[in-house]
Amino acid sequence: MKYFILFILSVWVVRLGHTQNKPFSTFQDYLIAASNPVSLKNTEGSINPGALHVLIAAELRKQNWDEPIDIQNTKQIVPMVAKQKLQMGLAMTYFILGRHYSYEKEDSLAYYYLVKAEKIFAKNKDTTGMLYCYRQLRLTVWEEIYTDLTKQYFNKLITLSTKSSNPIDKYFYYVSVVSADPYFEKQPTESQLSDAFNQAIEMIDKHPYCESMRRDIYHNYHQGYVNLNKYDKALTVALQTIQHPKIKANYRDYQNLGRAYIRVKKYKDAIVVLEKANKEIKTYAPTNLRRQRNINKLLKTAYYNVGNWEAGVKADEEYDRLNEIIVKNDRLLAMFHLKEKYSFTEKEAELKRISLEKQVAESRNKLLKAQYDAEKREATLRNLALENQANESKTKLLQSQIEVQKKERILQMAESQKQLLFGGLLVALGLIGTILFISMKLRKTNTKLLELQQGRDKFYTIIAHDLRSPMNNLNDMGVLLHHLIREGKKQELDKVIQQIERMRQKNQLLLNNLFEWGKSQYFTQGVDEPQQKMDVVPLFQELYQNYFPFAEAKKITLTTELPAHLWLTTAPGGLMMVVRNLLDNALKNTPADGKITLRISPPSVANNESSYKSTLIVADTGNGIAPDQLRYLQQVFAGKIKPEVGIHGLGLGMILIHDFVQKQKTLLTIESEVGKGTCFKLILEA
């Protein structure tokens, strides 16, 4: 009996340890754990590092069932999961905090935490976690200001949920259809709403741990009919939500039902359910002042419409009181956001410094390893050379022995070969003819190979010429960084880091140019970037933002004169490449206190033409172009001569610009005067 009791106790301890230390590797693992209140009950109010995943699941359960979370305990979980390197636990904690701040309408903090969570989910390829973040971000971002960002999150949600094979992920597509989301290009029909609702309910019934989604799908089904102006059906769905046996109705459900009654002008019914909602929210969520304010606003409307002015005034006064408290809290919240922002900034600066030190150390280790590998390769090559010499000596000895044997056989067979002399001559003539034919073929092949080799050598020459200076500068910067870090010269280190950033920008432009040149007609025939009709102003504004810091660092004034919108039919990648190279040339050739202008003229109709054309102008007050070089460039872009590639011809940037102009069948003119500046004008068709 004693051993049996010990056995039972051992099994219980092992099962308890397994539950506490079970690896939670996906969002769905936490969702399943959150559906079991028994396994989470004993962890409430505690912070035990051995059961962090259970604590996180407990907070997730509270949110899923509209219960308030312990925000301070949740924040304390963040450093603990970070210390234990639990990436999925960190992502879940960020998500719970982001959803909490989203419910509280603290959008800046909500956005901060949700974006951090989405990045970790994306790194771990957890589609369910990514979709939860996309949906919450879609509901959090202020649509009146960030319409494009809101639509971007909506498109990501639809794309990912439709492609995923996970049935839980499909729910996010169903809920978007059911709510008749306004970002659908074509609004769903009532039949599509009903089909999506039934599919979502079927998924919830098959997966019991998704039971908390049932209330959510009913709320969105109600909202979908509201968006389609089908208020009678919206009221029916709201009543079904209240009466559903698996949904415990709360103040949110009664508020939705009251709003539905008001829309169909059943004000007395609305008063009954709204008063119930007002009573319940004061009991279960007394800190949710915004929803209390909204309930009183609905009550005010209902009472006024039934003629109960006294009750309406009372609800109106309560609405004003709550609104005043909310406004005051918003000011305090702004101060809190400011403090948190500075705290985040200091932490990010410290992490950036540590990362920089780590990069310097890694660069030094890579350099030492490269030197060691080079010495090892040299030793290996010397050994191979000695082995080759020995093998060559052996080969020559064997060849001598074979030659002696051949001569002996020749002397023995000389007599018999005389009889075959005539036949041998015929065979020799045939062989000579064959050799001549093969020789002609080889000569043609060698000619083609030589042309390809010359093109390859020209490409290598340009790469070596354009990369030599940046790489030498980068090597010098590495040595200088090591010295400045060791000496603790922070100001000089900041300047060097700024120089490295400018070098990175130039190297990025150089690599992009090399990539574009590799795709061009010089190596691959017929590779054209497809054209599309688009608004090009955002592209030029993005380029302006990228180059403005570099112009400011050189004390150059960079200005733009752009219309609000300009729709052109063009190849966006090639056009961006052209403007980047023109701006880069202007920055390199304009001294301090100079000026660079990026301007687009409005569309106009040219003489004897039916199409509208716009002129893109990049002008500077720099050094200008020498007359001989200017004439050469004008002849090249006028199509009179073919451009030369290389050190003594055009630079790689100008070659790519010429390739774009030729393929787009457009016109580029150049005006320049030494000491006064240069103006490039590119004619674009709308």
C-alpha positions in Angstrom: 0.0 0.0 0.0 2.9 2.4 0.9 4.5 1.8 -2.6 1.1 2.3 -4.3 0.7 5.7 -2.6 4.2 6.7 -3.6 3.6 5.7 -7.2 0.4 7.8 -7.3 2.2 10.8 -5.8 5.0 10.5 -8.3 2.6 10.4 -11.3 0.9 13.6 -9.9 4.2 15.5 -9.5 5.3 14.5 -13.1 2.0 15.6 -14.6 2.1 18.9 -12.7 5.6 19.5 -13.9 4.7 18.7 -17.4 1.8 21.1 -17.3 4.0 23.9 -15.9 6.8 23.4 -18.4 5.0 22.4 -21.5 6.5 24.4 -24.4 4.0 26.9 -25.9 5.3 27.4 -29.4 2.2 29.0 -31.2 -0.6 31.4 -30.5 -3.0 28.4 -30.8 -1.3 26.7 -27.8 -2.1 29.7 -25.6 -5.7 29.8 -27.1 -6.3 26.2 -26.1 -4.8 26.8 -22.6 -7.0 29.9 -22.2 -10.1 27.8 -22.8 -9.5 25.7 -19.7 -10.3 27.8 -16.6 -9.5 24.9 -14.2 -5.8 24.7 -15.2 -5.5 28.5 -14.9 -7.3 29.2 -11.6 -4.4 28.5 -9.2 -2.1 31.0 -11.0 -4.3 34.1 -10.6 -2.5 37.0 -8.9 1.0 35.3 -8.8 4.2 35.8 -10.8 6.0 32.4 -11.0 8.8 32.2 -13.6 8.2 28.4 -13.9 4.6 29.0 -15.1 4.9 32.1 -17.2 3.0 30.5 -20.1 0.1 29.7 -17.8 0.0 33.2 -16.4 -0.1 34.6 -20.0 -2.9 32.2 -21.0 -4.8 33.3 -17.9 -4.7 37.0 -18.9 -5.6 36.0 -22.5 -8.7 34.2 -21.2 -9.8 37.3 -19.3 -9.6 39.4 -22.5 -11.4 36.7 -24.6 -14.3 36.8 -22.1 -14.5 40.6 -21.7 -13.0 40.6 -18.2 -10.5 43.2 -17.0 -6.8 42.1 -16.9 -4.3 42.9 -14.2 -2.2 45.4 -16.3 0.6 45.7 -13.7 1.1 42.0 -13.4 1.0 41.7 -17.2 3.8 44.3 -17.5 5.9 42.5 -15.0 5.8 39.4 -17.2 7.6 41.2 -20.0 11.1 41.3 -18.4 10.7 37.7 -17.1 9.9 36.1 -20.5 12.7 38.3 -22.1 15.2 37.0 -19.5 14.2 33.4 -20.2 14.3 34.1 -24.0 10.7 32.9 -24.5 10.0 34.6 -27.8 6.4 33.3 -28.2 5.6 34.3 -24.6 7.0 37.8 -25.2 4.9 38.1 -28.4 1.8 37.0 -26.5 2.4 39.5 -23.7 2.9 42.3 -26.1 -0.3 41.3 -27.9 -2.3 41.3 -24.6 -1.0 44.7 -23.7 -1.7 46.1 -27.2 -5.3 44.8 -27.2 -5.8 46.2 -23.6 -4.7 49.7 -24.7 -6.8 49.4 -27.9 -9.9 48.7 -25.8 -9.0 51.7 -23.6 -8.6 53.9 -26.7 -4.9 54.6 -25.9 -4.0 54.2 -29.6 -0.3 55.1 -29.5 0.6 52.5 -26.8 -1.7 50.0 -28.5 0.0 50.5 -31.8 3.5 50.2 -30.2 2.8 46.9 -28.5 0.9 45.3 -31.4 3.6 46.1 -33.9 6.3 44.5 -31.7 4.1 41.4 -31.2 3.4 41.1 -35.0 7.2 41.2 -35.8 7.9 38.3 -33.4 4.9 36.3 -34.8 6.1 36.9 -38.4 9.7 35.8 -37.5 8.3 32.6 -36.1 5.8 32.2 -39.0 2.8 32.0 -36.7 0.0 33.0 -39.0 -2.7 32.9 -36.2 -0.7 35.4 -34.1 -0.1 37.6 -37.2 -3.8 37.7 -38.0 -4.8 38.6 -34.5 -2.4 41.5 -34.6 -3.6 42.6 -38.1 -7.2 42.6 -37.0 -6.5 44.6 -33.8 -4.3 47.1 -35.7 -7.1 47.4 -38.3 -9.4 48.4 -35.5 -6.8 50.6 -33.7 -5.3 52.8 -36.4 -7.2 56.1 -36.7 -8.9 55.8 -40.1 -9.6 59.5 -40.6 -5.8 60.2 -40.7 -4.1 56.8 -41.6 -6.5 55.5 -44.2 -3.8 53.9 -46.3 -2.2 52.2 -43.2 -5.6 50.9 -42.1 -6.3 49.5 -45.6 -2.8 47.9 -45.7 -3.6 46.0 -42.5 -7.0 44.9 -43.9 -5.4 43.7 -47.1 -2.8 41.7 -45.2 -5.5 40.1 -43.1 -7.6 39.1 -46.1 -4.6 37.7 -48.1 -3.1 35.7 -45.2 -6.4 34.3 -43.9 -7.6 33.1 -47.3 -4.2 31.5 -48.1 -3.8 29.7 -44.8 -4.9 26.1 -44.4 -5.4 26.5 -40.6 -9.2 26.5 -39.9 -8.7 29.1 -37.1 -7.1 31.5 -39.5 -10.1 31.2 -41.8 -12.2 32.8 -39.0 -10.6 36.2 -39.7 -11.8 36.1 -43.3 -15.3 35.1 -42.2 -15.5 37.9 -39.6 -14.4 40.5 -42.2 -17.2 39.4 -44.6 -19.8 39.1 -41.8 -19.1 42.7 -40.7 -19.3 44.0 -44.3 -16.0 45.7 -43.8 -16.0 49.0 -45.8 -12.6 48.3 -47.2 -13.9 45.5 -49.4 -13.9 46.9 -53.0 -17.3 45.2 -53.5 -19.5 45.0 -50.5 -20.7 41.5 -49.7 -24.4 40.6 -50.2 -26.8 39.4 -47.5 -26.4 35.9 -48.8 -22.6 36.1 -48.5 -22.9 37.5 -44.9 -25.1 34.5 -44.0 -22.8 32.0 -45.6 -19.7 33.4 -43.8 -21.6 33.5 -40.5 -22.6 29.8 -40.8 -19.0 28.8 -41.7 -17.6 30.7 -38.7 -20.2 29.0 -36.3 -19.3 25.6 -37.8 -15.6 26.2 -37.1 -16.3 27.3 -33.5 -18.5 24.2 -32.9 -15.7 21.9 -34.2 -13.0 23.6 -32.0 -14.3 24.1 -28.4 -11.3 26.2 -27.4 -12.7 28.9 -29.9 -15.9 29.3 -27.9 -14.9 32.8 -26.9 -15.2 33.8 -30.5 -18.9 33.1 -30.6 -19.9 36.4 -29.1 -17.5 38.2 -31.4 -19.0 36.7 -34.6 -22.5 37.6 -33.5 -21.5 41.2 -32.8 -19.9 41.5 -36.2 -22.9 39.8 -37.9 -25.0 42.5 -36.3 -22.6 45.2 -37.5 -22.6 43.8 -41.0 -26.4 44.3 -41.3 -26.0 47.8 -39.9 -23.4 48.7 -42.6 -25.8 47.4 -45.2 -28.6 49.5 -43.7 -30.7 46.4 -42.9 -31.7 47.5 -39.4 -34.5 45.0 -39.0 -32.1 42.1 -39.5 -29.5 43.8 -37.3 -32.1 43.8 -34.5 -32.9 40.1 -35.1 -29.2 39.2 -34.7 -28.9 41.4 -31.5 -31.9 39.5 -30.0 -30.3 36.1 -31.0 -27.1 37.1 -29.2 -29.0 37.9 -26.0 -31.0 34.7 -26.2 -28.2 32.3 -27.2 -27.7 29.5 -24.6 -23.9 29.6 -25.0 -23.5 33.4 -24.6 -23.8 34.9 -21.2 -25.2 38.3 -22.1 -23.3 41.3 -20.7 -23.5 45.1 -20.9 -22.0 45.1 -24.4 -24.7 42.9 -25.7 -27.5 45.0 -24.1 -25.9 48.1 -25.5 -25.9 46.7 -29.0 -29.5 45.6 -28.6 -30.5 49.0 -27.3 -28.9 50.7 -30.3 -30.7 48.3 -32.6 -34.1 49.2 -31.0 -33.3 52.9 -31.5 -32.6 52.4 -35.2 -36.0 50.8 -35.7 -37.6 53.5 -33.5 -38.6 51.1 -30.7 -37.6 53.5 -28.0 -39.4 51.9 -25.0 -37.7 48.6 -25.6 -34.4 50.4 -26.0 -34.8 52.1 -22.6 -35.3 48.7 -20.9 -32.2 47.1 -22.2 -30.0 50.2 -22.0 -30.9 50.7 -18.3 -29.9 47.1 -17.8 -26.6 47.7 -19.6 -26.0 50.8 -17.5 -26.6 48.9 -14.3 -24.3 46.0 -15.3 -21.4 48.1 -16.5 -21.3 49.9 -13.2 -21.0 46.6 -11.5 -18.6 44.6 -13.7 -16.6 47.4 -15.5 -16.8 50.6 -13.4 -13.6 52.0 -14.9 -14.9 51.8 -18.5 -16.0 55.4 -18.6 -16.2 55.7 -22.4 -18.7 52.9 -22.8 -20.8 54.3 -19.8 -20.8 57.7 -21.6 -22.0 56.0 -24.9 -24.8 54.1 -23.0 -26.0 57.4 -21.5 -26.0 59.1 -24.9 -28.2 56.3 -26.2 -30.5 56.5 -23.2 -30.8 60.3 -23.7 -32.0 59.8 -27.3 -34.5 57.1 -26.2 -36.0 59.1 -23.3 -36.4 62.2 -25.4 -38.2 60.3 -28.2 -40.8 58.9 -25.7 -41.3 62.3 -24.1 -39.7 61.5 -20.7 -37.8 64.8 -20.5 -36.8 64.5 -16.9 -35.1 61.1 -17.4 -33.6 62.4 -20.7 -32.1 65.4 -19.0 -30.7 63.2 -16.2 -29.0 60.9 -18.8 -27.8 64.0 -20.6 -26.2 65.4 -17.4 -24.5 62.0 -16.7 -23.2 62.0 -20.3 -21.7 65.5 -19.8 -20.1 64.5 -16.4 -18.5 61.4 -17.8 -17.3 63.3 -20.9 -15.6 65.9 -18.7 -13.8 63.1 -16.7 -12.7 61.4 -19.9 -11.3 64.7 -21.3 -9.3 65.2 -18.0 -8.0 61.6 -18.1 -6.9 62.1 -21.7 -4.7 65.0 -20.7 -3.1 62.8 -17.9 -2.8 60.0 -20.4 -0.9 62.3 -22.8 1.7 63.0 -20.0 2.0 59.3 -19.3 2.6 58.6 -23.0 5.3 61.2 -23.1 7.1 59.6 -20.1 6.8 56.2 -21.7 8.1 57.6 -25.0 11.3 59.0 -23.3 11.8 55.7 -21.5 11.5 53.7 -24.7 14.0 56.2 -26.4 16.6 55.7 -23.7 16.3 51.9 -23.8 16.6 51.9 -27.6 19.7 54.2 -27.5 21.4 51.8 -25.0 20.5 48.8 -27.2 21.8 50.6 -30.3 25.2 51.3 -28.5 25.5 47.6 -27.5 24.6 46.5 -31.0 27.3 48.8 -32.4 30.0 47.5 -30.1 28.9 43.9 -31.0 29.2 44.8 -34.7 32.7 46.2 -34.3 33.8 43.1 -32.4 32.3 40.8 -35.0 34.1 42.8 -37.8 37.4 42.4 -35.9 36.9 38.7 -35.5 36.0 38.3 -39.2 39.1 40.1 -40.2 41.3 37.9 -38.0 39.6 34.8 -39.4 40.1 36.0 -43.0 43.8 36.5 -42.3 44.1 33.0 -40.8 42.2 31.4 -43.8 44.5 33.3 -46.2 47.7 32.0 -44.6 46.2 28.5 -44.5 45.3 28.6 -48.2 48.9 29.8 -49.1 50.4 26.8 -47.2 48.0 24.5 -49.0 48.9 25.9 -52.4 52.7 25.5 -51.7 52.1 21.9 -50.8 50.1 21.3 -53.9 52.8 23.0 -56.1 55.4 20.5 -54.7 53.1 17.6 -55.3 52.5 18.8 -58.9 56.3 19.0 -59.5 56.7 15.4 -58.3 53.8 14.2 -60.5 55.2 16.0 -63.6 58.6 14.2 -63.1 56.9 10.8 -62.9 54.8 11.7 -66.0 57.8 12.6 -68.1 59.6 9.4 -67.2 56.5 7.3 -68.2 56.3 9.3 -71.5 59.9 8.5 -72.3 59.3 4.8 -71.8 56.2 4.9 -73.9 58.1 6.7 -76.7 60.8 4.1 -76.8 58.2 1.3 -77.0 56.4 3.2 -79.8 59.6 3.5 -81.9 60.3 -0.2 -81.5 56.8 -1.1 -82.7 57.2 1.4 -85.6 60.3 -0.4 -86.8 58.6 -3.7 -86.6 55.5 -2.6 -88.5 57.3 -0.4 -91.1 57.3 -3.2 -93.7 53.6 -4.0 -93.4 52.7 -0.3 -93.4 54.1 0.2 -96.9 51.3 -1.9 -98.3 48.8 0.3 -96.6 50.4 3.6 -97.7 47.9 4.5 -100.4 44.9 3.8 -98.1 46.6 5.8 -95.4 47.0 8.8 -97.7 43.3 8.7 -98.5 42.5 8.5 -94.8 45.0 11.4 -94.1 43.3 13.6 -96.7 39.9 12.9 -95.1 41.3 13.7 -91.7 42.8 16.9 -93.0 39.5 18.0 -94.4 37.7 17.2 -91.2 40.3 19.1 -89.2 39.9 22.1 -91.5 36.2 22.1 -91.1 36.4 21.8 -87.3 39.0 24.5 -87.2 36.7 26.9 -89.0 33.9 26.2 -86.6 36.3 26.7 -83.6 37.4 30.0 -85.0 33.8 31.3 -85.2 33.1 30.0 -81.7 36.3 31.6 -80.4 35.2 34.9 -81.9 31.9 34.8 -80.1 33.6 33.8 -76.8 36.0 36.7 -77.2 33.1 39.1 -77.6 31.5 37.7 -74.5 34.8 37.8 -72.6 35.3 41.5 -73.6 31.8 42.3 -72.3 32.5 40.4 -69.1 35.9 42.1 -68.6 34.2 45.5 -69.1 31.6 44.7 -66.5 34.3 43.5 -64.0 36.3 46.7 -64.7 33.3 48.9 -63.9 32.5 46.9 -60.7 36.2 47.1 -59.6 36.4 50.8 -60.4 33.1 51.7 -58.6 33.6 49.4 -55.6 37.3 50.1 -54.9 36.9 53.5 -53.4 33.9 52.7 -51.1 35.6 49.5 -49.9 38.9 51.3 -49.1 36.9 53.9 -47.2 35.0 51.3 -45.4 38.2 49.6 -44.3 39.6 52.9 -43.1 36.3 53.6 -41.2 36.6 50.2 -39.4 40.1 51.0 -38.1 39.0 54.5 -37.1 35.9 53.2 -35.3 38.0 50.7 -33.3 40.3 53.6 -32.3 37.5 56.0 -31.4 35.6 53.4 -29.3 38.8 52.5 -27.5 39.5 56.2 -26.8 35.9 57.0 -25.8 35.6 59.9 -28.2 31.8 60.0 -28.6 31.4 63.2 -30.7 34.0 62.0 -33.3 32.3 58.6 -33.2 28.9 60.1 -34.1 30.5 61.9 -37.0 32.1 58.7 -38.3 28.8 56.9 -37.9 27.1 59.7 -40.0 29.9 59.2 -42.7 29.2 55.5 -42.6 25.5 56.1 -43.2 26.3 58.3 -46.2 28.6 55.7 -47.5 25.9 53.1 -47.0 23.5 55.2 -49.0 26.0 55.6 -51.8 26.9 51.9 -51.8 23.2 51.0 -51.9 22.7 53.2 -54.9 25.8 51.7 -56.5 24.6 48.1 -55.9 21.1 49.0 -57.2 22.7 50.5 -60.4 24.9 47.4 -60.8 21.8 45.2 -60.5 19.8 47.3 -62.9 22.7 47.3 -65.4 23.0 43.5 -65.2 19.4 43.3 -66.2 19.8 45.8 -69.1 20.3 45.2 -72.8 24.1 44.9 -72.4 23.7 41.3 -71.0 20.1 40.3 -71.3 18.1 41.2 -74.4 14.4 42.1 -74.1 14.2 42.5 -70.3 11.9 45.5 -69.8 10.2 46.6 -66.6 6.4 46.6 -67.2 4.7 50.0 -67.3 1.7 50.9 -65.2 -0.5 54.0 -64.6 0.2 55.4 -61.2 0.5 58.5 -59.1 4.2 59.3 -59.1 4.2 62.2 -56.6 4.5 59.8 -53.5 7.6 58.3 -55.2 9.3 61.7 -55.5 8.3 62.7 -52.0 9.9 59.4 -50.7 13.1 60.2 -52.6 13.0 63.8 -51.2 12.8 62.4 -47.6 15.7 60.0 -48.3 18.0 62.6 -49.7 17.1 65.5 -47.5 19.4 64.5 -44.6 22.4 64.1 -46.9 21.8 67.5 -48.5 21.4 69.1 -45.0 24.6 67.4 -43.9 26.4 69.1 -46.8 24.7 72.4 -46.2 22.8 72.2 -49.5 19.2 73.4 -49.9 17.1 70.6 -51.4 13.6 71.8 -52.4 10.7 70.3 -54.3 7.9 71.8 -56.4 5.4 68.9 -56.8 1.7 68.9 -57.5 -0.8 67.2 -55.2 -1.2 64.3 -57.6 0.3 63.4 -61.0 -0.8 60.2 -62.8 1.7 58.9 -65.4 2.1 55.7 -67.4 5.7 54.6 -66.7 7.9 51.9 -65.2 8.1 52.9 -61.5 11.4 51.1 -60.7 13.2 52.7 -63.7 11.8 56.1 -63.0 12.9 56.0 -59.3 16.4 54.8 -60.5 16.7 57.8 -62.9 15.7 60.4 -60.2 18.0 58.7 -57.6 21.0 59.0 -59.9 20.2 62.6 -61.0 19.9 63.6 -57.3 23.1 61.7 -56.4 25.0 63.4 -59.2 23.7 66.8 -58.1 24.7 66.2 -54.4 28.2 65.1 -55.5 28.8 68.1 -57.8 27.1 70.9 -55.7 29.3 72.7 -53.1 28.1 73.9 -49.7 25.4 76.7 -49.7 24.3 75.5 -53.1 20.7 74.6 -54.1 19.1 71.5 -55.7 15.5 71.6 -57.0 13.2 68.7 -57.9 10.3 70.0 -59.9 7.4 68.6 -62.1 5.6 70.8 -64.5 1.8 70.2 -64.8 0.6 68.1 -67.7 0.1 70.1 -71.0 -0.6 69.3 -74.6 2.4 69.6 -77.0 2.1 71.1 -80.5 0.5 68.7 -83.1 0.1 66.0 -80.4 -2.9 64.5 -78.6 -1.2 63.2 -75.5 -0.5 65.1 -72.3 3.1 65.5 -71.3 4.9 66.6 -68.1 8.4 67.6 -67.5 10.5 66.3 -64.6 13.4 68.8 -63.8 16.4 68.2 -61.6 18.4 71.4 -61.4 21.4 72.4 -59.2 23.8 75.3 -58.7 26.9 73.2 -58.7 30.1 73.0 -60.7 28.5 72.4 -64.1 29.7 70.1 -66.9 32.7 70.9 -69.2 31.6 71.9 -72.7 33.2 68.8 -74.4 31.6 66.4 -72.0 28.3 68.3 -72.3 28.3 68.0 -76.1 29.1 64.3 -75.8 26.2 63.7 -73.4 23.7 65.7 -75.6 24.7 63.6 -78.6 24.3 60.4 -76.6 20.8 61.2 -75.3 19.8 62.6 -78.7 20.5 59.1 -80.2 23.3 60.4 -82.5 26.1 58.2 -81.0 26.2 55.1 -78.9 27.4 55.6 -75.3 30.7 54.2 -74.3 30.8 52.2 -71.0 33.8 52.4 -68.6 36.2 54.7 -66.9 36.7 57.0 -69.9 33.1 56.9 -71.1 29.8 57.4 -69.2 29.4 56.4 -65.6 27.1 53.5 -64.7 24.4 55.8 -63.5 24.2 57.7 -66.8 24.3 54.4 -68.7 21.2 53.2 -66.8 19.5 56.6 -67.4 20.2 56.3 -71.1 18.8 52.7 -71.1 15.6 53.9 -69.4 15.2 56.8 -71.9 15.7 54.4 -74.8 13.2 51.7 -73.5 10.5 54.3 -72.5 10.9 56.1 -75.8 11.1 59.4 -74.1 13.3 62.5 -74.2 16.1 63.8 -71.8 17.7 67.2 -72.4 20.8 68.6 -70.5 21.7 72.2 -70.0 24.8 73.2 -68.1 27.3 76.0 -67.6 30.6 75.7 -65.8 30.4 77.3 -62.4 26.7 78.0 -62.5 25.0 74.6 -62.4 23.2 71.9 -64.5 19.6 71.2 -65.4 18.2 67.8 -66.5 14.7 67.8 -68.1 12.9 64.4 -68.6 9.7 64.5 -70.7 7.1 62.1 -69.4 3.8 61.1 -71.0 0.7 61.2 -68.8 
